Amino acid sequence: MKILLVPILATVILLSSCNQEAEMQQKKLSYKLDSLTMVASSKDSTINDLLFSFNDIKQNLDSVALMQNIISTEVETPGGKFVSNTKNRINSQIASINNLLNQNKAKIAELNRKLKNNSLKINEFQKMIASLNEDIASKNTELQTLNEKLNSANAQMAQLQTSIDTLSNTSASQSKIIADQIASIHTAYYLVGKSKEMEQKKIINKTGGVLGMGKTPKLNADVDKNNFTRIDYTLVLNIPINSKKAKVITTHPSDSYMLEQENGEYTNLRIIQPDKFWSTSKYLAVLND
């Protein structure tokens, strides 16, 4: 019996030792599995983060391309009106482009930092970042070209504005000359008053007659315009008289006007045909005594 117990005991001890070693191996494998799982999870997280940043940068570059195309169209449109609100809009778009490009530079710097600090060496992402840097450099070059075009357009607009101002000034000057000429053509003078006053002011003189009787009053040739009322004869068609007597001493076609009366008093000289009335003389003198 004692002889049998020794092998059995040895076997039990051996089995126990094997079980402990198996458990230790199992724990080691479990640790390795957990470590690999964490590494895989970290790698997936890093890749997802990199992909998200990459897509964000690409969207920014697409927005930059769209705005650059809009600006190019507005600057290069033949015969387009490059007015101030267009200029302001383009400047705003360029500012937005600069902002997006600066954002992209910051994002790429962050991507490089993550790759550098991460134990994973993702060659494909490093190639993608290099490609993004090239795209940004290309956009910077295109933006510089757009700025040059914009500056050229601004210079052209300034020159055009100068030409427009010059033409406007010339046109205004010519318009004033024409307006003055028209006003001069349409200018007429009238005076209603007593014959004695007109003689004293040397507006009229009396000629003809016999022994001082029957003299005919006439307008002096060198009459002073300041004694008359100046009018635009296309606008003034009624000359107020308001007197019981009225005698037109200047020469005007008789069918071009009429003396209006009311209650035995001359109220107005109404001009029926202005051009015809003033065709013989631009002065009208009416005696009311």
Beta strands, then each sheet from edge to edge (+ up, - down):
strand 1: 187-193
strand 2: 204-207
strand 3: 216-219
strand 4: 229-232
strand 5: 238-243
strand 6: 247-248
strand 7: 257-262
strand 8: 265-271
strand 9: 283-287
sheet 1: 4+ 1- 9- 6+
sheet 2: 2+ 3-
sheet 3: 5+ 8- 7+
end
